């Protein structure tokens, strides 16, 4: 069978031209008619001008042979009337006349003739002139057709340009405009956009030239039999939302991956046998793939019930493919935006659900919340939970479940409730049914509930009978062990939906993330339950306080609360329930443990019914803003200690007064007595007996000289003296010699006319404690200076109120990494933080280099200011220099993941600069941050957000203050939110830096 498209596209044999012959002489008329018919022309003879005009208007000829000399209306008048009529003005006229005067010929040409043949004429001459004029006429017609085609093509391009430059509020509006415009361009009554997925196609939008419509409106068009007859109706109720691809015309463009045009579908067996043709009888068709991200998204289709008489041209395919390209770009942009919105919604959903799960009173309540919110988010109609039995040998159905309550038919709700009752009575072994399979493998599973799924319990058959067609099960795994893996399945979530659909990976990942959170929550609830059991058995007083000393919670323990009941303590501050001095000590311990993260211990006493009660409190951080206080009654121990203290007080006083070393020495430096405790390590070697020896024989020259000098001063003044010294003590063990530094406190008093008493005490522990305290203070100072500027930190240590100050002239820089949000979606958190740390660390170095103050980072944005808190006259120049250095630094930032995602394409940055006045300071009571406020901050942020990649945008004020020391390019006027129209400039470089910009000068200043 021949291809109908090839048949219609072959060039038919052209018919012979039609010639109208006008002559009032019958003999001449017969001669011309005979001669022309012999050449194959179609000839119409007429005897006068009136008949000739009527004949020409009725059926315009290709050529007129016109005699001049005729009665009533001569040839000149006939020609003038033909040229005056739009229907006949383009027909060429050849005059035939016996007149051979030049004036007659001129008159003939003035009337509109194209040639003049003088009688008697030669046959060959006449035929040659006729053939020449007919050829010219044919060329004119061909040129006119080409001009018409070009005009139509230009109109189509204008329509495409309008489509490309039109803003649409949604994708449906875009589809409707494209389809309606395509119907107008191709003169087809029906159009559709079809999305391809697997072996099925889904109708996303339809249109008809009889009136724009969506898929919800009927489409009508006249059939081939004529107006009013054979009316074709495409009712949406007859067109399913999903069609088998093999039964539609869309399969052809999909297989060929290019445009397909068909003038007569009935002439092709591969189309006429398809259900789509048999149902709707659409003959003419042109369709092309819509490419999105190098994949075929769907097909753009145009149909007509009539057989197309003319073959499709290449321009038709070009126009259709341009439309499909534009649609592909819009769809790709829309998909990217939808993915971003979906990601944001899913993150917000997870955050909200995580908070709700964490706030749940118990795990059963957390399960109910999770089931309800997951089903409402996904549209799934039913959800259930399977938990391990006590012996972990099987799964049993949890009381927690969910079924949609609204917008559900009563019969369907009853069927699902019966399915639930059947499920609640089951116990599943490993591998049985969907929950058992997930429990055994620890992996999520998605199933379409087709009859071929094996189910020994027949529960899935009941699900199908209840109208449920797809199921998804996901495990809840135990919290991570030390190896970082989750291996034990604690429970299984199962969800069912009415729609028969393939697995949605995005929803699967979302539900798996919720399951992970539930696993953590279950683990946490188990720990809390264990803790509650421990608390119930404890005899200690357990309370939770915040940083300001407000009681947040009182744990139920075995003992009675000495401070009052839980209701009496909750919400009260420490001074409201205990003496102020004791409350201050406990509050100081709470704040210390929150600041240092280390547990503090404090003992305090309370008077209860005039009896002193002693408590030993352990204060530990619970989180950043609250601490747990566990107090134990130690009254009995304190009574015992008090008795011991009374009996040992004198001994301790005596022992504390005994020095570690005592020796007497006369004014000449001779040792008179020498007494040393066993624990004290002296600088005098153990094998030397110092009594009777001179001090220089025992000690080092420096130490001996110092002892002699102090002894002589005490003998001269009779006043005691004290001083400290550092001594290196050596101790030997086998072949090893250890040295340590010992701090000694020495008191010298006169003990006779020419003798003094030296009392030496080892003060090393106190000295080391002082040094450690000094080191800790220095470390805290450095940490504070990493958070706040030095001057602000000093002021903050002196006051607890808000710190704020007005600065009349500062410069602010905002920088933001271009395309970082989509890039971050492709990187793990660790990779993301490593990249940001690399970039912002380099920016911090640049800020220090230029004497600027970093304010903060917000995500991938960086903020720095010049001119505060220390005044800096050249703050704007420093900001400009840092901006240029940041541009230079960007290409050096690379990681393995970044090169994998971007190749050789370096990161780009947008920078905005503004100068003016701000208010700067520190507000609040905790988590201090030094921040800025004011219009200058907002303008700098707008300069960055409305800038362009790898460019530095600044305000006109900033450009004016920098003067002629830099290269600029005037951007022009832009609309700035909250400011209106503003003139801005691009900062290109500094004059004299040796760059190519040096040769360009100031472009647009």
Steps between C-alpha positions, in 0.01 A plus 500: 500500500652839403583750769216760497734772613740430212205489260369837613845658493573405132468788250187456275518562120398865455191574291537705173451871538161660437494770230212740434486614129294812420439593132184617321614340175390130500764398250781643710345352808482148350857528374637592842293239686609222266862600519505519880310175556751324279763608753295348786369825649149532638335776292185700563387712199286816538368740232482828696634685801200464732497123469877494548476699827231267639697190401823634654329585829323164520810290432818708484714382205878473497524728189273724290544547119309820435405662166499882503245587235163372629151655501341648813817453716844501349795301628652797683188537717478127564863498613451802728198333667691175548783689671257691720349182643695329789390162368653552152762770542795258496394314178742582215336648183648469148343736246424378142448775241548587137602848613875535480536861604737563791236714675259207499762280664577764763129533573475123538786488749352799689173308535690217673600264221816295524555435128377610155469271193426656161269327253554313285708305750736212472401182684846439644523860623158482664576172673841620616356820646216311665744244649723781627213683674362180647845417635524844657152454643602165647807658661284778645260247653789300642652815649166597650464156657851522642429845638184368659689208654768734631236734639327208673834375636581847630159518669569164660836620629330807648255272676790294637674817617183605680479161669866515609468849646165454677492453877268227624369463853494120477582211269135441401473855368824448305377175347165652403663794319750279315233255385254770390776682312615176334145424385488845341841457334436155353125550440431186703196483729646275772825499701638319804811488718570144611752394766677166443568272792604141431257338257220744577426858409317752714298787351610819675315759288270519197365780282263553208491780244121511549567653841792453737440229755674294759478127538173556684313651203356314198672549165286514187577545132327450166569167337606446141144468375428871532377755747241367733553140388722232655558716810807371687485520879801432724347467844749503792294227661592281202873582522671339801770703675747221417506330159705205374777658294474234229136596428572870429674700229756616762700182468627601153682825606627317807653215298644726229604767756402764245199668343242277328243646253212296354248631246274194499503258796243266341750421224743351751421164657734568793275794597153399384519186714564699819217555746561875496423520127211257517334702775559857379569468122770772496663501157761778492770505766828671579691439821850552641683400822534745788856465633575581864850448641598293190209263561165482320247644744198462271352574157347821359212387272263667250209313334227555243213273393542600134752349259767760428508580129844662500810332628667634815797723432834519679394837643211328681744268672734788584221705659372200698850414625561859609175488697609171659841646589335795675264266685795285603681801647188611690437148629864458605492834683171404662636160604805663656280743690264221607794291618627793702155565647453129570839486672411802715157359582648162587766655724232708674278193526783298656583779743137540605447126528828453688395764752157342537652153548749632756221674694280188503431366846587142404593287200139400424406867475804561278384220268151647472642840411737352242231288331254788477746759370663262249162398354381860483826602330503217245128452444516134611169387644606245764803446724591243767788396726638153575706462820725224627349266754660481845708196404594658162379193312217662301320822414166608642276783385532817709187677628628808319354531148352759264218512248390810310191647664394761244421481127452123511192308400326315788522164322874539447553609862308194623705269276831643626380472862423130444848457350641666813308263730635200310856638518481575873436131574810377313851415618759497222812287491820611321440508125121482524314760296645851447581594865660160560712537186622843605566372854712217360703712254512836675430668161196705385268328250245637252234278345220537253228271635457289187341152518835329435646605841520198732343559841449195723281702737271635223535847655604656169197347331286667767686826429414480129138427587504810721610715204867523599732457200855585614696460824827627643673362810805649670696377805559692822855411593669514838714803578853491364755290681864584545574364151269758346254243361133426565440126495206409724144561373283623788179553303357526147283780356258396222297736280234432237361713218204476264704583188690240303837669463870437475731576790560869563864515617460849646211390722686181589803697619272737693326218685834327566626823660192504725564136589856591601366774723252255655786259562689770685184595686430141601854467626464827689164400648651169615783689668252741657295208629811346653589836652151540643537156660834597643360829627209319662746286696727789594507659843659816366327831426509557120404833347572685174577873495569747223786752498299756697418251778136428405383147581395330175431146618494291816569127460286255690733318736450273795573762759279791599613837371651700783437827316129440437277318252559506125214745446651733761843496334418516127551850359654629823851650520762375747474805735127432531552156655828533692712766674659759272859405584437131429303585185790714373749216553279249317426747218873563456559124474223471236648779286851361535399155382310650204800713403766232542302184428649340813313361798515716814465381861367713782397434858244721672269486800136588554297540818200266504286532811795670671716197423800553270488277191820459300484422126775397256397623152646382169429758224537371140414660163182361340513718188631846413252683723399260778673294768394202710560521876515173695511567875563233764425534872836480679387625842621182677835518327531868587429430866777242504735732316420780745597276793821405325570862415459599864743234619750562224484878490797544732703236320433664164592839642826362635578309182416794282738715701792257464715588200652240270857612577659704787860593556692751716792694368731764653593827344809350336294237314583193709215244543418459872195264479321318209156325522318367186172301462517165321264611220688818418752487216781743578757643261770381744636161391397214730863393565602839644460589871471882493545570877838667560552572130494836330191563287714544184621139546142368487298721264558655162682835497188698405278340765770521767559869426127573526460315834803684646373840386150445654650362824722808546204734432287319763789518754545869426130597516369232736191479265386165348511470121327267249577418138451227238743305291497242220720191546576220253485170689685199360404144583680190379352162429752250365678666207226759445505852644172697522479871562195693616436860597405563863354825631604585857377766744769606752450695824807629691478618866773597754565219753795645698762775510681374194274232360184469291241225443402401143155333458445352151159376367432319167248727318503317165134393497371854556739643242400250237133567568561873456685438173221274373240763589702767319530276191126427500429871520729566203327227298157643578625844398618364164167323447308819575716698254417242230131586549506876563731791419749578781347833598151350509620201702658733757179701529290185527710380795424828677124510439209256457268730304467554125793662317414723206679786327436723197765510224458776243740364238568133436518274193328162474568206268266207438620201297304194389614188313315467168295181450585367845146379588471246211869410551442426870217259411760281323756502786505328838495722815867423569606592144289815518651614830856424381448717190343789695775482764767519228334805340410691818838435663668670204250787523583536872869534411415771246291684761797499741734608220289807418416592860130417468253348745320178404141516623353161416430229245144407402498170312726566200491879550785701659472844662792732587514866605764771502510799737376338823527434787835678458473807279683454169523799262573286190232240569345523150838449328564198723158353416564552125841336525357200684224461238760487221711253699195278554444484125862396450474235773185323373663281229736342753223337702475139390402168651476156344121513514491850350718395206276198448189720483637806317811379320729792418224756566608703802260629764363847441410768751270803508615799706307810608644812667330796670625780724323715757387500862400201716419405856725223636492309823416192706149428621341221704620299799663196342670375180639845443567622148626834383261620229408804291170669421397775266419596143866462394489130593182445297640680195824299508297180515289614202817587305615140543163330432432706185857471374647263246749211530865602534407869527522760776201735512504821705286805554561834333604649839769236544623550145521879554699462823751268335557767235740443212719246675307203362357377172119495481233409253160664532228235518213747481177530694349198676194466721600427861242372745413766755717763323351536153722569203873525574802557278770240565853427376720197443839519675757364252839559659742747650688747282869423492467132585656402167188328365352533153241733649774763530473550124123535496441789734173567678218354283184694568607705798 
